[in-house]
């Protein structure tokens, strides 16, 4: 992350920001595993990704059936 300008932009960081040390992420993962939250976090992420996919598909179906309201 230290040299990735796109990530800095996405996170709203200054270009000169040195970012974070990779050990921070490693420590975070270790703490998640210690308290047993890694699986809970993964399950929540998978649920949100699947809901986003379902929502996308519903939107595509609606556009197919009803037409694109933005094109009017």
LUMPAKE-443106 format. One record per atom (N, C-alpha, C): residue number from 0; residue in three letters; atom name; y negated, z, x negated. Coordinates in nm, 3 decimals. Layout:
(node NUM, "ALA", "CA", (Y, Z, X))
...
END
This chain:
(node 0, "UNK", "N", (0.118, 0.000, -0.082))
(node 0, "UNK", "CA", (0.000, 0.000, 0.000))
(node 0, "UNK", "C", (-0.125, 0.000, -0.087))
(node 1, "UNK", "N", (-0.110, 0.043, -0.209))
(node 1, "UNK", "CA", (-0.227, 0.053, -0.295))
(node 1, "UNK", "C", (-0.297, -0.079, -0.320))
(node 2, "UNK", "N", (-0.222, -0.188, -0.326))
(node 2, "UNK", "CA", (-0.282, -0.317, -0.359))
(node 2, "UNK", "C", (-0.288, -0.413, -0.241))
(node 3, "UNK", "N", (-0.244, -0.373, -0.124))
(node 3, "UNK", "CA", (-0.240, -0.461, -0.008))
(node 3, "UNK", "C", (-0.370, -0.452, 0.072))
(node 4, "UNK", "N", (-0.453, -0.552, 0.058))
(node 4, "UNK", "CA", (-0.581, -0.555, 0.126))
(node 4, "UNK", "C", (-0.561, -0.564, 0.277))
(node 5, "UNK", "N", (-0.459, -0.638, 0.321))
(node 5, "UNK", "CA", (-0.436, -0.652, 0.465))
(node 5, "UNK", "C", (-0.404, -0.519, 0.531))
(node 6, "UNK", "N", (-0.325, -0.434, 0.462))
(node 6, "UNK", "CA", (-0.295, -0.302, 0.516))
(node 6, "UNK", "C", (-0.419, -0.214, 0.518))
(node 7, "UNK", "N", (-0.500, -0.226, 0.415))
(node 7, "UNK", "CA", (-0.623, -0.146, 0.411))
(node 7, "UNK", "C", (-0.714, -0.184, 0.527))
(node 8, "UNK", "N", (-0.724, -0.313, 0.554))
(node 8, "UNK", "CA", (-0.805, -0.360, 0.666))
(node 8, "UNK", "C", (-0.748, -0.308, 0.798))
(node 9, "UNK", "N", (-0.617, -0.321, 0.815))
(node 9, "UNK", "CA", (-0.551, -0.277, 0.937))
(node 9, "UNK", "C", (-0.574, -0.127, 0.962))
(node 10, "UNK", "N", (-0.568, -0.048, 0.856))
(node 10, "UNK", "CA", (-0.584, 0.097, 0.868))
(node 10, "UNK", "C", (-0.729, 0.141, 0.864))
(node 11, "UNK", "N", (-0.820, 0.046, 0.846))
(node 11, "UNK", "CA", (-0.962, 0.080, 0.843))
(node 11, "UNK", "C", (-1.005, 0.151, 0.717))
(node 12, "UNK", "N", (-0.937, 0.123, 0.607))
(node 12, "UNK", "CA", (-0.970, 0.189, 0.479))
(node 12, "UNK", "C", (-1.066, 0.103, 0.399))
(node 13, "UNK", "N", (-1.140, 0.167, 0.312))
(node 13, "UNK", "CA", (-1.227, 0.095, 0.220))
(node 13, "UNK", "C", (-1.140, 0.016, 0.121))
(node 14, "UNK", "N", (-1.191, -0.097, 0.074))
(node 14, "UNK", "CA", (-1.117, -0.179, -0.022))
(node 14, "UNK", "C", (-1.089, -0.099, -0.150))
(node 15, "UNK", "N", (-1.181, -0.014, -0.188))
(node 15, "UNK", "CA", (-1.164, 0.063, -0.312))
(node 15, "UNK", "C", (-1.074, 0.185, -0.295))
(node 16, "UNK", "N", (-1.029, 0.211, -0.172))
(node 16, "UNK", "CA", (-0.941, 0.324, -0.146))
(node 16, "UNK", "C", (-0.812, 0.304, -0.224))
(node 17, "UNK", "N", (-0.771, 0.406, -0.296))
(node 17, "UNK", "CA", (-0.651, 0.393, -0.379))
(node 17, "UNK", "C", (-0.522, 0.403, -0.299))
(node 18, "UNK", "N", (-0.533, 0.431, -0.169))
(node 18, "UNK", "CA", (-0.412, 0.440, -0.087))
(node 18, "UNK", "C", (-0.340, 0.571, -0.108))
(node 19, "UNK", "N", (-0.216, 0.576, -0.068))
(node 19, "UNK", "CA", (-0.140, 0.698, -0.086))
(node 19, "UNK", "C", (-0.024, 0.674, -0.179))
(node 20, "UNK", "N", (0.022, 0.779, -0.240))
(node 20, "UNK", "CA", (0.134, 0.772, -0.332))
(node 20, "UNK", "C", (0.263, 0.754, -0.252))
(node 21, "UNK", "N", (0.355, 0.677, -0.302))
(node 21, "UNK", "CA", (0.480, 0.651, -0.229))
(node 21, "UNK", "C", (0.561, 0.778, -0.205))
(node 22, "UNK", "N", (0.538, 0.882, -0.283))
(node 22, "UNK", "CA", (0.612, 1.007, -0.265))
(node 22, "UNK", "C", (0.576, 1.073, -0.132))
(node 23, "UNK", "N", (0.457, 1.042, -0.077))
(node 23, "UNK", "CA", (0.416, 1.098, 0.052))
(node 23, "UNK", "C", (0.512, 1.052, 0.161))
(node 24, "UNK", "N", (0.544, 0.924, 0.163))
(node 24, "UNK", "CA", (0.636, 0.871, 0.263))
(node 24, "UNK", "C", (0.776, 0.929, 0.244))
(node 25, "UNK", "N", (0.817, 0.942, 0.121))
(node 25, "UNK", "CA", (0.949, 0.999, 0.091))
(node 25, "UNK", "C", (0.958, 1.144, 0.139))
(node 26, "UNK", "N", (0.852, 1.221, 0.117))
(node 26, "UNK", "CA", (0.850, 1.360, 0.163))
(node 26, "UNK", "C", (0.853, 1.367, 0.315))
(node 27, "UNK", "N", (0.780, 1.277, 0.380))
(node 27, "UNK", "CA", (0.778, 1.273, 0.526))
(node 27, "UNK", "C", (0.918, 1.246, 0.581))
(node 28, "UNK", "N", (0.986, 1.147, 0.523))
(node 28, "UNK", "CA", (1.123, 1.116, 0.567))
(node 28, "UNK", "C", (1.216, 1.235, 0.545))
(node 29, "UNK", "N", (1.200, 1.303, 0.432))
(node 29, "UNK", "CA", (1.284, 1.420, 0.403))
(node 29, "UNK", "C", (1.263, 1.530, 0.507))
(node 30, "UNK", "N", (1.137, 1.554, 0.543))
(node 30, "UNK", "CA", (1.109, 1.659, 0.643))
(node 30, "UNK", "C", (1.164, 1.620, 0.779))
(node 31, "UNK", "N", (1.155, 1.493, 0.815))
(node 31, "UNK", "CA", (1.213, 1.449, 0.942))
(node 31, "UNK", "C", (1.363, 1.475, 0.945))
(node 32, "UNK", "N", (1.430, 1.447, 0.836))
(node 32, "UNK", "CA", (1.575, 1.468, 0.829))
(node 32, "UNK", "C", (1.611, 1.617, 0.833))
(node 33, "UNK", "N", (1.531, 1.698, 0.765))
(node 33, "UNK", "CA", (1.558, 1.842, 0.760))
(node 33, "UNK", "C", (1.554, 1.906, 0.898))
(node 34, "UNK", "N", (1.459, 1.865, 0.981))
(node 34, "UNK", "CA", (1.446, 1.928, 1.113))
(node 34, "UNK", "C", (1.518, 1.848, 1.221))
(node 35, "UNK", "N", (1.588, 1.743, 1.181))
(node 35, "UNK", "CA", (1.667, 1.665, 1.275))
(node 35, "UNK", "C", (1.587, 1.575, 1.367))
(node 36, "UNK", "N", (1.469, 1.538, 1.326))
(node 36, "UNK", "CA", (1.384, 1.456, 1.412))
(node 36, "UNK", "C", (1.392, 1.307, 1.380))
(node 37, "UNK", "N", (1.463, 1.271, 1.277))
(node 37, "UNK", "CA", (1.471, 1.130, 1.239))
(node 37, "UNK", "C", (1.533, 1.047, 1.352))
(node 38, "UNK", "N", (1.641, 1.096, 1.410))
(node 38, "UNK", "CA", (1.706, 1.023, 1.519))
(node 38, "UNK", "C", (1.618, 1.017, 1.643))
(node 39, "UNK", "N", (1.546, 1.127, 1.671))
(node 39, "UNK", "CA", (1.456, 1.129, 1.786))
(node 39, "UNK", "C", (1.345, 1.025, 1.769))
(node 40, "UNK", "N", (1.289, 1.018, 1.649))
(node 40, "UNK", "CA", (1.184, 0.922, 1.622))
(node 40, "UNK", "C", (1.237, 0.779, 1.634))
(node 41, "UNK", "N", (1.354, 0.753, 1.578))
(node 41, "UNK", "CA", (1.414, 0.620, 1.588))
(node 41, "UNK", "C", (1.440, 0.582, 1.733))
(node 42, "UNK", "N", (1.493, 0.676, 1.812))
(node 42, "UNK", "CA", (1.519, 0.650, 1.953))
(node 42, "UNK", "C", (1.390, 0.617, 2.028))
(node 43, "UNK", "N", (1.283, 0.692, 2.001))
(node 43, "UNK", "CA", (1.155, 0.667, 2.065))
(node 43, "UNK", "C", (1.099, 0.530, 2.026))
(node 44, "UNK", "N", (1.110, 0.496, 1.898))
(node 44, "UNK", "CA", (1.062, 0.365, 1.852))
(node 44, "UNK", "C", (1.141, 0.253, 1.919))
(node 45, "UNK", "N", (1.272, 0.266, 1.925))
(node 45, "UNK", "CA", (1.355, 0.163, 1.988))
(node 45, "UNK", "C", (1.322, 0.148, 2.136))
(node 46, "UNK", "N", (1.299, 0.261, 2.204))
(node 46, "UNK", "CA", (1.261, 0.257, 2.345))
(node 46, "UNK", "C", (1.130, 0.182, 2.364))
(node 47, "UNK", "N", (1.031, 0.215, 2.283))
(node 47, "UNK", "CA", (0.900, 0.148, 2.296))
(node 47, "UNK", "C", (0.909, 0.000, 2.264))
(node 48, "UNK", "N", (0.986, -0.036, 2.162))
(node 48, "UNK", "CA", (1.003, -0.177, 2.129))
(node 48, "UNK", "C", (1.072, -0.252, 2.243))
(node 49, "UNK", "N", (1.174, -0.190, 2.301))
(node 49, "UNK", "CA", (1.245, -0.257, 2.411))
(node 49, "UNK", "C", (1.156, -0.268, 2.534))
(node 50, "UNK", "N", (1.074, -0.167, 2.562))
(node 50, "UNK", "CA", (0.982, -0.175, 2.675))
(node 50, "UNK", "C", (0.878, -0.283, 2.652))
(node 51, "UNK", "N", (0.831, -0.296, 2.530))
(node 51, "UNK", "CA", (0.734, -0.401, 2.498))
(node 51, "UNK", "C", (0.796, -0.538, 2.517))
(node 52, "UNK", "N", (0.922, -0.552, 2.477))
(node 52, "UNK", "CA", (0.993, -0.680, 2.494))
(node 52, "UNK", "C", (1.012, -0.711, 2.642))
(node 53, "UNK", "N", (1.050, -0.611, 2.719))
(node 53, "UNK", "CA", (1.068, -0.630, 2.863))
(node 53, "UNK", "C", (0.936, -0.670, 2.927))
(node 54, "UNK", "N", (0.829, -0.602, 2.889))
(node 54, "UNK", "CA", (0.696, -0.633, 2.943))
(node 54, "UNK", "C", (0.655, -0.776, 2.909))
(node 55, "UNK", "N", (0.684, -0.817, 2.785))
(node 55, "UNK", "CA", (0.653, -0.954, 2.744))
(node 55, "UNK", "C", (0.729, -1.055, 2.829))
(node 56, "UNK", "N", (0.856, -1.027, 2.851))
(node 56, "UNK", "CA", (0.939, -1.120, 2.929))
(node 56, "UNK", "C", (0.894, -1.127, 3.074))
(node 57, "UNK", "N", (0.853, -1.013, 3.131))
(node 57, "UNK", "CA", (0.802, -1.013, 3.268))
(node 57, "UNK", "C", (0.675, -1.097, 3.276))
(node 58, "UNK", "N", (0.587, -1.082, 3.177))
(node 58, "UNK", "CA", (0.463, -1.161, 3.174))
(node 58, "UNK", "C", (0.494, -1.310, 3.164))
(node 59, "UNK", "N", (0.590, -1.346, 3.079))
(node 59, "UNK", "CA", (0.627, -1.487, 3.064))
(node 59, "UNK", "C", (0.685, -1.541, 3.194))
(node 60, "UNK", "N", (0.766, -1.461, 3.261))
(node 60, "UNK", "CA", (0.825, -1.504, 3.387))
(node 60, "UNK", "C", (0.717, -1.522, 3.493))
(node 61, "UNK", "N", (0.623, -1.429, 3.499))
(node 61, "UNK", "CA", (0.514, -1.439, 3.596))
(node 61, "UNK", "C", (0.431, -1.564, 3.572))
(node 62, "UNK", "N", (0.404, -1.595, 3.447))
(node 62, "UNK", "CA", (0.327, -1.714, 3.414))
(node 62, "UNK", "C", (0.404, -1.839, 3.455))
(node 63, "UNK", "N", (0.536, -1.836, 3.431))
(node 63, "UNK", "CA", (0.619, -1.950, 3.468))
(node 63, "UNK", "C", (0.620, -1.971, 3.619))
(node 64, "UNK", "N", (0.634, -1.861, 3.692))
(node 64, "UNK", "CA", (0.644, -1.871, 3.838))
(node 64, "UNK", "C", (0.509, -1.891, 3.908))
(node 65, "UNK", "N", (0.406, -1.824, 3.856))
(node 65, "UNK", "CA", (0.276, -1.824, 3.924))
(node 65, "UNK", "C", (0.170, -1.909, 3.855))
(node 66, "UNK", "N", (0.199, -1.952, 3.735))
(node 66, "UNK", "CA", (0.099, -2.026, 3.659))
(node 66, "UNK", "C", (0.015, -1.929, 3.577))
(node 67, "UNK", "N", (-0.053, -1.982, 3.480))
(node 67, "UNK", "CA", (-0.136, -1.901, 3.392))
(node 67, "UNK", "C", (-0.274, -1.881, 3.455))
(node 68, "UNK", "N", (-0.309, -1.757, 3.492))
(node 68, "UNK", "CA", (-0.439, -1.733, 3.556))
(node 68, "UNK", "C", (-0.556, -1.760, 3.461))
(node 69, "UNK", "N", (-0.534, -1.761, 3.334))
(node 69, "UNK", "CA", (-0.642, -1.786, 3.238))
(node 69, "UNK", "C", (-0.677, -1.934, 3.229))
(node 70, "UNK", "N", (-0.587, -2.019, 3.277))
(node 70, "UNK", "CA", (-0.613, -2.163, 3.267))
(node 70, "UNK", "C", (-0.693, -2.215, 3.386))
(node 71, "UNK", "N", (-0.723, -2.129, 3.481))
(node 71, "UNK", "CA", (-0.798, -2.169, 3.601))
(node 71, "UNK", "C", (-0.946, -2.162, 3.575))
END
